[in-house]
């Protein structure tokens, strides 16, 4: 307004571009343009409506991206990404109960086995981190208290093992509880969100011990030490502490 004199209409270059040829402008001072002519035959309202549609499509696209982010990215990580934080800012140390679940029954179809295991894990609000298929067989790596807080994470780990044992899911399970690094690992070309630490190694070793000695559930002593309320624990049948 301050740049325009009496009878003049001053606009910025962005407005001139948005006019889509519906008007003519001349260069003026302060990096502004002066409106000199409006094309009476150009449907300006239609052009503005088209811009409105473009804006609406952009907003819808952003909402779709946010929805996909909520579906496939953990909530805490999604919040960090929305705020533009670096991957190093996502790293944290958390006390987790880590479960290594081995497919020990070769007669069960892999898809059916995983469906049963995932159902049990979801019932206990536990997160699946990896599905590994190597020369040692098929394994699922899961963690309690990672994306959803759990007051009795050690007890929840025992309950998961109990449920899998009761359903005869064909599993060998190693369970350990401890302080674990949670964050983005790897380089920029091949990075992933993962957990690392002694509890992960311990749970893996316990699972391997169970496979070697035909023990369906092997629970580390760390799980017992992190069980704050013993009354919440339940018998799980045949289990082994190591």
N, C-alpha and C positions, 0 to 999 in steps of 0.2 A: 504493500500500500504506500509506503513512504517513497518508493522509487517511481511511482506513477504520478503524472501530472493530471491536471483537470482534463477529463475526457479520454484519458488513456487507459488501456488495460495491459498490465504487465504480467508476464507469466515466466516460470522457470523453464529450462530446457526439457525437464522431465514431463511437464504438462504439454509442451509442444509435441513431443514424441507420442504421448498418449492420445493426442487429437487425431492421429491416423490420417492426416491430410485433410481434415475437415475445416481447417482454417489456415491462413497464411500469416507468417510472422516475419519481423525484421529484427536484425541484431540491435541490441541496445546496450546501455551501460550496466555495470555491475553483474556481468554474466547473465543478463536477463534478456528476454525477447518481448517485443511489443506486438500485440495482436492488431493486425491491419485489415483482415478480411475474414468473414465466415462464409463458407460454401453453403448456400441455401439448399442445394440439391443433395447434400450429404446427410444421411440420417444419423445425426450425432448421437441421438438417444440409443440407437441400435449399437453404435460403436461402444458407447459406455457400457451397454448391457453385455457386450462381448467381453469387455474387460472385467466386468463383474463375474462372469462365468469363469474366466481364467483364474480370478482370485479364489472363487469357490472351489475350483478343481485343485488349486494349490493347497488350500486348507484341508480338503478331503484327503489329499495325498499325505499330508503331514499326520493327520489322524490315523490313517491306515498304517503308517510307519510306526507310530506310537503303539498301536494295537499289536502289531507284530513284535515289537520290542517287549511288550508285556508277556506275550505268549512264549517266546523263545529265549529270553534273557532273564536271569534272576532279578528280582525286584531291587535289591540293593545295588547291583551292578548297573541296572537300567537308570537308577537315580544318578549315579556317578556319570554315566554317559550323557544324560540329558543336561547336566551342568557343565559338560565339556572338560571334565577332569581327565588327567593323564592316567594311563594304566597303572603307573606306580602308586597313584593315590588310592587305588582299589585294594591294595595289599593290606592284609590284617592278620593278626594272630588270634585264633579262636580255639576254644576247647571243643573238640568234636568227638563223637563216637563213630569210628570208621568200621565199615563192614565190607569184607571181601567175600563174595558169594560165588562159589564154584558150581558149575553144572556137573553133578556127579552121576546122574542117571542118563546113560546114553540112549535108552529106549524111548525117552520122552522127546517129542518134537521140539526143536529149538524155539519156535515162535510161541508154542503153548507154554513152554517152561518160562520164557521171559514174561509172558503175559501174566502168569501166576505170581512171579516174583515182583513185578512192577505193581500189581494190585496190592500186595501186602505192604510194600514200601510206601505207596501212596496213602494207605490207610493210617500210617504212622507219621505222616508229614515229613518223610525222609526224602533226601535228594539223591538221584542217581547221577554220578559224575562221569563214569566211563563204562563202556561195554568192550571187553577185550576178548579177542579170539586169536589165540596163538598156538604154538606147539604143545602147550600145557593144558589146553582146553578153553572153555568159555567161562569168563568171569564177569561179574558185575561189581563195580565199586560204588558204594553208597556212603552217605555221611549224615548223621543226625546233628541238628543245631547249626546247620550251615546257612540256609536261606530263611528258615523259619525257626525262631527261638524256641528252645525246649528246656524247661526248668530241670527235668530229670533225664538228661540225654543218655546217661549210662543205662538207666532202667529201660528207656525206649529201645535201645539197642538189644537188650535182652528180650523184650517183647517181640521185636521183629524176628529174632532167631526162633523164639517159641512158636510164632504163627507159621513160619516156614516149615518148622518141624512137624507141627500138627497137621498141616495140609499135605504132608508127604510130597513136597515139591521137588525132591531129588536134588538137594543142595548139600554142600559142605561149606560151613560158615566160620570165618574167623572174625572176632570182634575185639577191638581195642579202643581205649579212650585216652585222649591226651591233647596237649597244645599243638596246634597244626597251623602251618602257613597256608593262607588262602589268598589267591591272587592270580594275576596273569603271568604265565610262564612261557618261555620260548622267545624267539626273535620276531621282528615285525612281519616277516614273510610267513611265519608259521607259529602264531601265538594262540594260546587257549587259556581259559580260566580253569584252574585246577587246584588241588590241595597236595601239599607235600609235608613230610615230617616223620618223626619216629613212630607215631601212632599208625600211619599208613603202612610203614614197613612192618610193624609188629602185627597188624591185622593180616597182612599178606602171608607172613611167616606162619601164623597160627592156622590159616586156611591150608597152607601147604602141609603142615603137620597133620591136620585132620584128614587130608586126602591120603597121605602116606600110611596112616594108622587106622583108617576107616572110622574116624570120629566125626559125626555129623555136625557138632557144634563145639568149637574150641574158643573159650573166652579168656582174655588176658586178665591178669590180676589188677591191671589199671582200671578196668571196668568196675571192679568191686570197690576200689578206693574212691572212685568218683560217684558211687551210689550214695547220695545224701540221705535218703530215707529208705531203710531196708524193708519197711512195710509195703513199699510199692513193688518190690520184686516178686516174681511168681515162679513156681517150678516150671521148668521147660523140658522135663524128661531127662534123657541122657545127655549130659554136657560135661565138658572137661575144662578145668582151669589150669592155666599154664603160665 
